[in-house]
Amino acid sequence: MSRQFNYRDLPGLAAYIGRIGAEQRHFRRYVIREQDRDLYHHDKYVITIAKDGEIDVREARGGKIPDEKLPTETEQAAIKADCASAKWPQWVPTTEGKLLDLHTMLRKKHRREPTLFVFRNAKGGIPFVQQRIIKEDGNKADLPWSWWDDGEWKCMEPDCLLPLYGLDRLKHAPEVFLHEGAKTAKHVQAMVDSLDKSMRTKAERAAIAGCPWAQRFKYGAHLGWPGGAPNPHRVDWGPIAALSPHVSVVLVCDNDPAGENAAPYISRTLKRRLGVVRFGDAFPRKFDLADPFPEALFREKKGRKIYVGPSLEDCTEPATWATSGKDRLRPEFVDEWHFTVKPAVFVNRSNLQRRYDEAEFNINIAPFSDTPNVAALLRKYPSARAETLIYEPGQLPGRISFDRAQVVNIYQPSPIVPREGDVTMFEEYLEYLIPDADDREQVKRWIATLIARPDIRMSYGVLLISHTQGVGKTTLAEKILVPLVGLANCSFPTPKMAVDSQFTSWLAFRRLAVIGEIYDGHTAKAYNQLKSVITDANVMVNEKYEKAFSITNHIHVVASSNSFRALKVDDQDRRWLIPGVTEEPRDHSYWTGLYGWLQSDEALPAIAAWAHAYVREKGPVPTGLHAPMSSAKTRTIEEGRSDGERMIWEFGQDLIEIGREVVVRLDEFWAWLALEKAALNSREYGNEGTLKLETPERIASIFRSSKLVLPRQQFKADGQRFRVAANFEIGPGAKWDDLRDRYRKPADALKKPEWF
């Protein structure tokens, strides 16, 4: 075999390369590298040799070239003379057969199986292979291998820009994820490919368990760029730039400054719609998706690890290059954004829930722009303009015509697509949670309407109460309703936020609020505040540092409690469905089976299909319908009553059941109640308790709920005007003389006739 060509055989070229301290990439390219403070090596200067021997030196990231790095006239003349007589090998893509030769050669050399990342082009050819070497000190090195026309594999890069790893997966992918390095791309692609396997290896199961985003990646092509974060300029990005604009492209940066700072260069190069994933401090430094997610992002619950960290969408930000020069915006960037007049905000089409004022918008776009004031440029484009923001689940999301104006509807439908399936476990869960069939049917109708008819705003919420913890009250909301409504449409206010906070961001632009635990201390204040939230047609959006504005209210509330005194529910309440909830806990195996099913690909789509079928067959909950009564609601009302309210209720009930017609004056009843409560206060608290007397309006409300009759007209006797309560019907034209024979003082009203 003839000796291989070596640049050192060319004395003029060898002398110049040695003088400037460059290293060879391939026969016609050499680089001078620098190390940054994160210990990444990046190309500082790139030296390229043309066919005629002309030397081109450039700064890899732009900038002036020092004179000492340029060849002298003498050096340039010597290099041209060398090149005129040299026969340079040519790089060519190769085939699987030649790859086997490389594998055999490296296995013999290192006496172990080599770790190879094979870069294939769109046609299946192999332009480049990367060999991963793990050194004795644990550090890694990636050696390049390419095939040349002299019939040899050479440990050098191909004579071209470096290809992306995974190009053979690109052709029909609806979305593309670009990872930093071939190792991460290969790991994620293998993981998502294993999702469809009926039998998985231990390593595949571990990879899926360690990546809560695995299902979200399922239909994407995962590509890696070689050279690491500091060297995106060495990569051929053409295949990505040439993709249809309808293909989603997301750049996944390693969790370090170098990885994130590569995004602007790649964005400027691609000049197409782009998103970027940044992990943040919840993840360890240098984290990438070949690493398992940190344990701190999981919570142990009933023997299962539950992921509580950010979603892929939470970590994804817009990264499309904005400008074409300093005074024009690129059309694909303009197409990504809306701006509104009132409030004056900017909204990205891919995530309508994020809103930015002008300063925030300019700061956010600055890394991807040639000008500091992109907001001013965007406002020149009528296609991006809208009057205001709305949240209308019955309408399409995005910019629409609504109420005679162009507006931005920031409602985003649930990502769960209904699909017919077996919902036996869901039905059994509801039957266990709510044993009473009538109550359960009311809850089913409410659930089905919430899921299948986002255009309907029901006029009442759901309150689940049981003394026993761990019976699955929160499972309904957190595991079933939230994903089916869509996480973007849900909020999770604490009871304090819902009751005491002046800020209303938890109910603005949301369809479902989940309040985890309302306790005894909230009572009347919580009831009145939440009643307003459930009832009001419009709500003021009051967020920190933003000017308040009004929007249509679409919120529904699901709350839970371990106390029947959690809310002081009014006797005439119309706003809460309170079904009877089981007090019998289930064993651990039951919940393991249920949660396992709910996390499968089949469960939530099947429940969504069930909801649509239920609404078609039985109809939704109509807007304005009042919440039905239930035994659990009656108990909640009774246990929420104060001592005085209980006296009023019991008086009314006794009067209904007394068996003869009786009428009492409300002014006299109020005075009698004051005496009775004072006596109770003395007995129970030794006159140390504070005496609080119910208002006449509250007395009237409780009397009505106990089925007493309270005519609207006032009566007159002995120069006084008053209203009455009776246990019989009183005609609209009745006079006091018509009632006088049935009138009794409150103290005598319940006595038998012979006691008078």
C-alpha positions in Angstrom: 0.0 0.0 0.0 1.4 3.4 -1.0 2.2 6.0 1.6 -0.7 8.3 2.4 -0.6 12.0 1.4 0.4 14.3 4.2 0.6 18.1 4.2 4.0 17.8 5.9 5.2 16.6 2.5 4.7 20.2 1.3 7.5 22.1 3.0 6.1 25.6 2.3 2.7 24.7 3.7 4.1 22.8 6.7 6.4 25.7 7.6 3.5 28.2 7.6 1.1 25.9 9.6 3.8 25.3 12.1 4.6 29.0 12.5 1.1 30.0 13.4 0.4 26.9 15.5 -2.6 25.7 13.6 -4.0 22.1 13.6 -5.4 20.2 10.7 -9.1 19.5 10.1 -8.6 18.1 6.7 -6.2 18.6 3.8 -7.4 22.1 2.9 -8.6 23.4 6.3 -6.6 24.2 9.5 -7.7 26.0 12.6 -6.3 27.9 15.6 -8.4 27.1 18.7 -8.9 28.9 22.0 -10.3 27.6 25.3 -13.0 29.7 27.0 -13.7 29.8 30.8 -16.1 26.9 30.5 -13.2 24.8 29.2 -14.9 24.6 25.7 -12.5 24.8 22.8 -13.7 26.9 19.9 -12.2 27.8 16.5 -10.6 31.3 16.7 -9.1 31.4 13.2 -9.9 29.2 10.2 -7.3 28.8 7.5 -8.5 27.5 4.1 -6.3 26.5 1.1 -7.8 27.0 -2.4 -6.9 24.7 -5.2 -4.4 27.1 -6.6 -2.7 27.4 -3.1 -4.2 30.8 -2.2 -4.5 31.1 1.6 -7.7 32.5 3.1 -7.6 33.3 6.9 -10.8 34.4 8.7 -11.9 34.9 12.3 -14.5 32.2 13.0 -16.9 34.5 14.7 -16.1 37.7 12.7 -13.4 40.2 13.4 -10.0 41.5 12.3 -7.2 39.1 11.5 -3.9 39.9 13.1 -1.1 40.3 10.6 1.0 37.6 12.2 -1.6 35.0 11.3 -1.5 35.8 7.6 1.1 34.3 5.3 4.0 36.5 4.2 4.4 37.0 0.5 7.3 34.5 0.6 5.2 31.9 2.4 2.3 32.3 0.0 4.6 31.9 -3.0 6.1 28.7 -1.5 2.6 27.3 -0.7 1.4 27.9 -4.3 4.4 26.2 -5.7 3.8 23.2 -3.4 0.2 22.9 -4.4 0.9 23.1 -8.1 2.7 19.8 -8.1 0.8 18.0 -5.3 -1.9 15.4 -5.9 -4.5 16.0 -3.2 -6.9 13.2 -2.1 -10.6 13.9 -2.5 -13.2 13.3 0.2 -16.2 11.2 -0.9 -19.3 9.9 1.0 -19.1 6.1 1.5 -21.3 3.1 2.1 -22.2 0.6 4.9 -19.6 -1.8 3.6 -16.8 0.6 4.2 -18.3 1.4 7.6 -17.8 -2.2 8.6 -14.1 -1.9 7.6 -13.7 1.1 9.9 -15.4 -0.7 12.7 -13.1 -3.7 12.3 -10.0 -1.6 12.2 -10.8 0.4 15.3 -11.8 -2.8 17.2 -8.4 -4.3 16.5 -6.6 -1.1 17.3 -8.3 -0.5 20.7 -9.1 -4.1 21.5 -12.7 -3.3 22.4 -15.9 -2.3 20.6 -15.6 1.3 19.4 -18.4 3.8 20.1 -19.3 5.3 16.7 -21.8 7.9 15.7 -22.5 7.4 12.0 -23.6 10.5 10.1 -25.8 9.7 7.1 -27.1 12.0 4.5 -30.6 12.1 3.2 -29.9 9.3 0.6 -28.3 7.0 3.2 -24.7 7.7 2.2 -22.1 8.1 5.0 -20.1 11.4 4.8 -18.6 11.3 8.3 -18.2 9.1 11.4 -17.4 10.3 14.9 -15.6 8.1 17.4 -16.2 8.7 21.1 -13.1 8.1 23.2 -13.4 8.0 27.0 -9.9 8.8 28.5 -8.5 7.3 31.7 -9.2 10.6 33.6 -12.9 10.4 32.5 -12.6 13.2 29.9 -14.1 12.7 26.5 -12.7 13.2 23.0 -14.5 12.8 19.6 -12.3 11.7 16.7 -13.5 12.4 13.2 -13.3 9.7 10.4 -14.0 10.2 6.8 -13.4 8.3 3.5 -11.2 9.6 0.7 -10.7 8.6 -2.9 -7.3 7.1 -2.2 -9.2 4.2 -0.6 -8.5 5.0 3.0 -10.4 6.0 6.1 -8.6 9.1 7.5 -8.8 10.5 11.0 -9.9 13.9 9.8 -13.1 15.7 8.9 -14.7 15.7 5.5 -13.8 18.4 3.0 -17.1 20.2 3.6 -19.1 21.8 6.3 -19.9 19.1 8.9 -23.2 17.3 8.3 -25.9 17.1 10.9 -26.4 13.7 12.7 -29.7 12.1 11.8 -30.4 13.6 8.4 -31.8 10.2 7.3 -34.7 10.8 9.7 -35.6 14.2 8.4 -37.7 13.5 5.3 -41.2 13.1 6.7 -40.9 14.5 10.2 -43.6 17.0 11.3 -41.2 18.5 13.8 -37.4 18.5 14.2 -35.4 18.8 17.4 -31.8 19.9 17.1 -29.6 18.7 19.9 -26.0 19.7 20.8 -24.0 16.7 19.7 -24.7 13.3 18.1 -24.8 11.4 21.5 -27.9 13.3 22.8 -29.7 13.0 19.4 -29.0 9.3 19.2 -30.2 8.7 22.8 -33.4 10.6 22.4 -34.2 9.1 19.0 -33.7 5.6 20.4 -35.8 6.4 23.4 -38.8 7.6 21.4 -38.5 4.7 18.9 -38.8 2.3 21.8 -42.1 3.9 22.9 -43.9 1.8 20.3 -42.3 -1.5 21.3 -44.4 -4.0 23.2 -41.2 -5.3 24.9 -38.4 -3.0 26.0 -34.9 -3.5 27.2 -33.9 -2.5 30.7 -32.0 0.5 29.3 -35.0 1.6 27.2 -37.3 1.5 30.2 -34.8 3.5 32.3 -34.4 6.1 29.5 -38.2 6.6 29.3 -38.6 6.7 33.1 -35.8 9.3 33.3 -37.4 11.6 30.7 -40.9 12.9 31.5 -41.0 14.6 28.1 -40.5 11.3 26.2 -44.1 11.1 24.9 -43.9 14.7 23.7 -40.9 13.9 21.5 -42.6 10.8 20.0 -43.3 12.1 16.5 -40.2 14.3 16.0 -36.9 13.7 14.2 -33.9 14.2 16.6 -30.8 15.6 14.9 -27.5 16.6 16.5 -24.9 19.1 15.4 -21.2 18.0 15.7 -18.5 20.2 17.1 -20.3 21.2 20.2 -21.8 24.5 21.4 -18.8 26.8 20.4 -18.7 25.6 16.8 -22.1 26.0 15.1 -20.3 27.9 12.3 -18.7 24.6 11.2 -22.1 22.9 10.5 -24.1 22.7 7.3 -27.5 24.0 8.3 -28.8 24.0 4.8 -31.1 20.9 5.1 -32.9 22.6 8.1 -33.1 26.0 6.3 -34.7 24.2 3.3 -37.5 22.5 5.3 -41.0 23.6 4.7 -42.0 26.5 6.9 -44.8 24.3 8.3 -42.2 22.0 9.9 -41.6 22.9 13.6 -37.9 23.3 14.4 -36.8 23.5 18.0 -33.2 24.0 19.2 -32.4 22.1 22.4 -29.4 23.7 24.1 -27.3 22.1 26.8 -27.8 23.8 30.1 -24.8 26.1 30.1 -23.9 29.5 28.7 -22.1 28.2 25.7 -25.1 26.0 24.6 -27.6 28.9 25.0 -25.3 31.4 23.4 -25.1 29.3 20.2 -28.8 29.9 19.6 -28.5 33.4 18.0 -25.8 32.2 15.5 -27.9 29.2 14.5 -31.1 31.4 14.3 -29.3 34.0 12.1 -28.0 31.2 9.9 -31.3 29.3 9.5 -33.5 32.4 9.0 -36.6 30.4 9.5 -39.2 29.9 12.3 -37.3 28.5 15.3 -37.9 27.7 19.0 -35.2 27.2 21.6 -35.3 25.1 24.8 -33.5 26.4 27.8 -33.7 24.3 30.9 -32.9 26.7 33.7 -31.5 26.3 37.2 -33.9 23.5 38.2 -31.6 21.3 36.1 -27.8 20.7 36.7 -25.2 22.6 34.7 -24.4 21.0 31.4 -27.6 18.9 31.5 -28.8 17.5 28.2 -31.6 15.1 27.3 -29.2 12.1 27.4 -29.1 12.7 31.1 -31.9 11.5 33.4 -34.1 14.3 34.8 -33.0 15.4 38.3 -34.6 13.6 41.3 -35.7 17.0 42.7 -38.2 17.3 39.9 -40.1 14.2 41.0 -42.4 13.7 44.0 -43.1 10.4 45.7 -46.8 9.7 46.0 -48.3 6.3 47.0 -45.2 4.5 45.9 -45.0 6.2 42.5 -42.7 8.9 41.2 -44.7 11.8 39.9 -43.0 14.4 37.7 -43.7 18.0 39.0 -41.1 19.9 37.0 -41.6 22.1 33.9 -43.0 20.8 30.7 -41.2 21.1 27.3 -43.5 24.0 26.4 -42.6 25.7 29.7 -38.9 25.6 28.7 -39.4 26.6 25.0 -39.0 30.2 23.9 -39.3 31.9 20.4 -35.9 32.2 18.7 -36.7 33.2 15.1 -34.3 35.7 13.6 -36.2 39.0 13.5 -34.5 41.4 11.2 -33.4 41.7 7.6 -30.9 44.6 8.0 -31.6 47.2 10.7 -35.0 48.6 9.5 -36.9 45.6 8.2 -38.4 42.5 9.8 -38.3 39.0 8.3 -41.8 37.8 7.2 -41.5 34.6 9.2 -40.8 36.6 12.3 -43.8 39.0 11.7 -46.0 36.0 11.2 -45.1 34.7 14.7 -46.3 37.7 16.6 -49.4 39.7 17.4 -49.6 43.1 19.1 -52.7 44.6 20.7 -53.7 48.2 21.3 -55.4 47.7 24.7 -53.7 46.4 26.6 -50.5 47.3 24.7 -48.9 43.9 24.7 -47.1 41.5 22.3 -48.2 37.8 22.1 -46.4 35.0 20.3 -48.7 32.8 18.2 -47.1 29.5 19.5 -47.8 30.4 23.1 -50.7 32.7 23.5 -50.5 32.6 27.3 -47.2 34.6 27.3 -47.6 38.4 27.0 -44.9 41.1 26.9 -45.0 44.8 27.2 -42.8 46.9 24.8 -39.7 46.8 27.0 -40.1 43.1 27.8 -40.6 42.3 24.1 -37.5 44.2 23.0 -35.4 42.6 25.7 -36.7 39.1 24.7 -35.9 39.6 21.0 -32.6 41.4 21.4 -30.4 38.2 20.9 -32.2 37.5 17.6 -32.2 41.0 16.1 -29.9 43.6 14.5 -31.8 46.5 16.0 -32.7 47.3 19.6 -36.3 48.4 19.0 -38.1 45.6 17.2 -41.4 46.6 18.8 -41.5 49.8 16.8 -40.8 47.9 13.6 -43.5 45.3 14.3 -46.1 48.0 14.9 -45.7 49.0 11.2 -47.2 45.7 10.1 -51.0 45.7 10.0 -51.0 41.9 9.7 -49.8 41.7 13.3 -52.2 44.3 14.8 -55.3 43.6 16.9 -57.5 45.7 19.1 -57.4 43.7 22.4 -57.1 40.3 24.0 -60.0 38.0 24.6 -60.4 34.6 26.1 -63.3 32.8 24.3 -63.2 29.0 24.4 -66.0 28.8 21.9 -63.8 30.6 19.3 -60.7 29.7 17.4 -57.4 30.7 19.0 -55.3 33.5 17.5 -56.3 36.7 15.7 -60.0 36.6 14.9 -62.9 38.9 14.1 -65.0 39.2 17.3 -67.6 41.8 18.4 -66.8 43.9 15.3 -63.1 44.1 15.9 -59.9 42.2 15.2 -58.8 40.6 18.5 -56.4 38.0 19.8 -58.1 35.0 21.3 -55.6 33.6 23.7 -57.6 30.4 24.4 -55.6 27.3 23.6 -57.6 24.0 23.3 -56.5 20.9 25.2 -53.8 18.9 23.4 -55.8 15.6 24.2 -57.6 14.4 21.1 -60.7 12.3 21.8 -60.3 8.7 20.8 -62.7 5.8 21.5 -61.5 3.5 24.2 -62.4 1.5 27.3 -63.3 3.9 30.2 -64.3 1.1 32.6 -61.7 2.2 35.2 -62.9 5.8 35.0 -66.5 4.8 35.5 -65.5 2.5 38.4 -63.5 5.4 40.0 -66.5 7.7 39.8 -68.8 5.0 41.3 -66.3 4.6 44.2 -65.7 8.3 44.8 -69.4 9.3 44.6 -71.6 6.3 45.8 -75.0 8.0 45.4 -76.2 7.4 41.8 -78.1 10.7 41.5 -75.1 12.8 42.8 -72.8 10.9 40.5 -74.9 11.6 37.5 -74.9 15.3 38.2 -71.1 15.2 38.5 -70.8 13.3 35.3 -72.8 15.8 33.4 -70.7 18.6 34.8 -67.5 16.9 33.9 -68.7 16.0 30.4 -69.8 19.6 29.8 -66.5 21.0 31.0 -64.5 18.7 28.7 -66.7 18.6 25.6 -68.3 22.0 25.5 -65.7 24.7 26.2 -68.1 27.2 24.8 -70.5 26.7 27.7 -69.8 28.4 31.1 -71.7 26.6 33.8 -73.1 28.6 36.6 -71.9 26.5 39.5 -68.7 24.8 40.7 -68.0 21.5 42.4 -67.0 21.0 46.0 -65.8 17.6 47.1 -65.9 17.0 50.9 -64.9 14.0 53.0 -63.5 13.7 56.4 -61.3 10.9 55.3 -58.1 11.8 53.4 -56.8 9.8 50.5 -60.1 8.9 48.9 -59.2 10.4 45.6 -60.8 13.9 45.7 -57.9 15.6 44.1 -57.4 12.8 41.5 -60.5 13.9 39.6 -59.2 17.5 39.2 -55.4 17.0 38.9 -55.2 13.7 37.0 -58.2 13.9 34.8 -59.8 17.3 34.4 -56.6 19.4 34.2 -55.0 17.5 31.3 -58.4 17.2 29.5 -59.1 21.0 29.8 -55.5 21.8 29.0 -52.9 22.9 31.5 -52.7 26.3 29.9 -56.4 26.8 30.7 -56.0 25.8 34.4 -54.8 27.5 37.6 -54.1 26.3 41.1 -54.8 29.1 43.5 -54.3 28.5 47.2 -57.4 29.2 49.4 -55.6 32.4 50.5 -55.1 33.5 46.9 -58.7 32.8 46.0 -60.1 34.6 49.1 -57.7 37.3 50.2 -55.4 38.3 47.3 -56.2 41.5 45.3 -54.6 39.9 42.2 -56.8 37.9 39.9 -54.4 36.4 37.5 -55.5 32.9 38.7 -58.9 33.3 37.2 -58.0 35.4 34.1 -57.7 33.6 30.8 -58.5 30.2 32.5 -61.4 27.7 32.4 -60.6 25.7 35.5 -59.4 26.7 38.9 -58.4 23.8 41.3 -58.4 24.8 44.9 -56.8 22.0 46.8 -58.0 22.4 50.4 -60.5 24.8 51.8 -60.5 24.6 55.6 -62.7 25.8 58.4 -61.1 29.2 58.7 -62.3 30.5 55.3 -66.1 29.9 55.8 -68.3 32.9 55.0 -65.6 35.1 53.4 -64.5 32.3 51.1 -68.1 31.5 50.1 -68.9 35.1 49.3 -65.7 35.6 47.3 -66.0 32.4 45.3 -69.7 33.0 44.7 -68.7 36.2 43.0 -66.0 34.4 41.0 -68.5 31.8 39.8 -71.4 34.2 39.2 -69.9 37.3 37.6 -70.0 37.5 33.8 -66.9 39.6 33.6 -63.8 39.9 35.7 -61.2 42.6 36.2 -57.7 41.3 35.3 -55.6 42.7 38.1 -51.9 41.6 37.9 -48.8 43.0 39.4 -47.2 45.8 37.5 -50.0 45.8 34.8 -52.9 48.1 34.2 -56.2 46.4 35.1 -58.6 45.6 32.3 -61.9 43.6 32.0 -62.5 40.3 30.2 -65.3 37.8 30.0 -65.2 35.3 32.9 -65.0 31.6 31.8 -63.7 30.1 35.1 -65.1 27.0 36.7 -64.0 26.0 40.2 -63.3 22.6 41.6 -62.5 22.6 45.3 -62.0 20.0 48.0 -62.0 19.9 51.7 -61.9 17.6 54.7 -64.4 19.6 56.6 -68.1 20.2 56.1 -67.6 23.6 57.7 -65.2 24.6 54.9 -67.7 27.0 53.3 -70.5 28.8 55.0 -73.0 27.8 52.2 -76.1 29.9 52.0 -79.5 28.2 52.5 -80.6 29.4 49.0 -77.2 28.6 47.4 -77.2 28.0 43.6 -73.5 28.0 43.0 -72.1 24.8 44.4 -72.7 21.2 43.4 -71.7 19.2 46.6 -72.1 15.5 46.0 -71.7 12.9 48.7 -68.1 11.6 48.7 -67.0 8.3 50.0 -65.3 7.9 53.4 -63.9 4.5 52.6 -60.2 4.5 51.5 -58.9 2.1 48.9 -55.7 0.0 49.1 -52.4 1.0 47.5 -52.8 -1.5 44.6 -56.1 0.2 43.5 -54.4 3.6 43.1 -51.3 2.1 41.5 -53.6 0.5 38.8 -55.7 3.6 38.3 -52.7 6.0 38.0 -50.9 3.6 35.7 -53.9 3.6 33.4 -54.4 7.4 33.6 -50.8 7.8 32.5 -51.2 5.5 29.5 -51.7 6.8 25.9 -55.3 5.4 25.9 -56.9 6.7 29.1 -57.3 10.5 28.6 -58.3 10.4 24.9 -60.9 7.7 25.8 -62.3 9.9 28.7 -62.5 12.8 26.2 -64.4 10.7 23.8 -66.7 9.6 26.6 -67.4 13.2 27.5 -68.4 14.1 23.9 -70.6 11.0 23.7 -72.3 11.9 27.0 -73.1 15.4 25.9 -74.5 14.2 22.6 -76.7 11.7 24.3 -77.9 13.5 27.4 -77.1 17.1 26.7 -74.7 19.5 28.5 -75.3 21.6 31.6 -77.2 24.7 30.2 -75.8 28.1 31.0 -77.6 29.6 34.0 -78.8 26.3 35.5 -78.6 26.3 39.3 -76.7 23.6 41.2 -79.0 20.8 42.4 -79.5 20.1 46.1 -78.0 17.0 47.7 -77.8 15.4 51.1 -74.1 16.4 51.3 -75.0 20.0 50.4 -77.7 20.0 53.1 -75.2 18.8 55.6 -72.7 21.5 54.6 -75.4 24.2 55.0 -76.4 22.9 58.4 -72.8 22.5 59.7 -71.9 25.9 58.5 -74.6 27.6 60.5 -73.8 29.7 63.5 -75.7 29.2 66.8 -78.2 31.9 65.9 -78.7 30.6 62.4 -79.3 27.2 63.8 -82.0 28.7 66.1 -83.7 30.4 63.2 -83.6 27.3 61.1 -85.0 25.0 63.9 -87.7 27.6 64.7 -88.8 27.6 61.0 -88.8 23.8 60.8 -90.8 23.5 64.0 -93.3 26.0 62.8 -93.7 24.1 59.5 -94.4 20.9 61.4 -96.6 22.3 64.2 -99.9 21.3 62.6 -101.8 24.6 62.8 -101.5 27.9 61.0 -99.3 30.4 62.8 -97.9 33.8 61.8 -95.1 35.7 63.6 -93.8 39.3 63.2 -90.2 39.5 62.1 -89.4 42.5 64.2 -90.6 40.6 67.3 -88.7 37.5 66.2 -85.5 39.6 65.9 -85.9 40.9 69.5 -86.7 37.4 70.8 -83.7 36.0 69.0 -81.5 38.6 70.7 -82.7 37.5 74.1 -82.3 33.8 73.3 -78.7 34.3 72.0 -77.8 36.4 75.1 -79.0 33.5 77.3 -77.0 31.0 75.3 -74.0 33.3 75.4 -74.3 33.4 79.2 -74.6 29.6 79.5 -71.9 28.7 77.1 -69.4 31.5 77.5 -70.2 33.1 80.8 -71.0 36.4 79.0 -67.4 36.5 77.7 -68.2 35.7 74.1 -69.1 38.4 71.6 -72.8 38.7 70.9 -73.4 38.8 67.1 -77.0 39.0 65.9 -78.1 37.9 62.5 -79.5 40.7 60.3 -83.2 40.8 59.3 -82.2 39.9 55.8 -80.4 36.8 57.0 -83.3 35.8 59.2 -85.7 36.1 56.2 -83.3 34.1 54.0 -83.2 31.2 56.5 -86.9 31.3 57.0 -87.5 30.9 53.3 -85.1 28.0 53.1 -87.1 26.3 55.9 -90.2 26.7 53.6 -91.9 29.5 55.6 -93.9 32.0 53.7 -92.7 35.6 53.8 -95.0 38.0 51.9 -93.3 41.0 50.4 -95.9 43.5 51.7 -95.7 45.2 55.0 -98.5 45.1 57.6 -99.6 47.8 60.0 -100.8 47.6 63.6 -100.8 50.0 66.5 -99.0 52.6 64.4 -96.1 50.2 63.5 -95.2 48.7 60.2 -93.7 45.2 60.0 -93.3 42.1 57.9 -94.4 38.6 58.9 -93.5 34.9 58.4 -96.1 32.2 58.3 -96.5 28.5 57.8 -99.4 29.0 55.4 -100.0 30.9 52.2 -101.0 34.6 52.5 -102.8 36.2 49.7 -101.4 39.5 48.1 -104.4 41.5 49.3 -104.4 40.3 52.9 -104.7 42.7 55.8 -103.5 42.4 59.4 -107.0 41.9 60.6 -107.2 38.8 58.4 -104.2 37.3 60.2 -104.6 38.5 63.7 -106.3 35.3 65.0 -103.3 33.2 63.9 -100.7 35.7 65.2 -98.4 34.5 68.0 -95.4 36.0 69.8 -92.2 34.1 69.0 -92.0 32.8 72.5 -95.6 31.4 72.2 -95.6 30.3 68.6 -94.6 26.7 69.2 -96.7 26.2 72.3 -99.8 24.0 72.2 -103.1 25.9 72.2 -104.1 24.7 75.7 -101.0 26.3 77.1 -102.2 29.8 76.4 
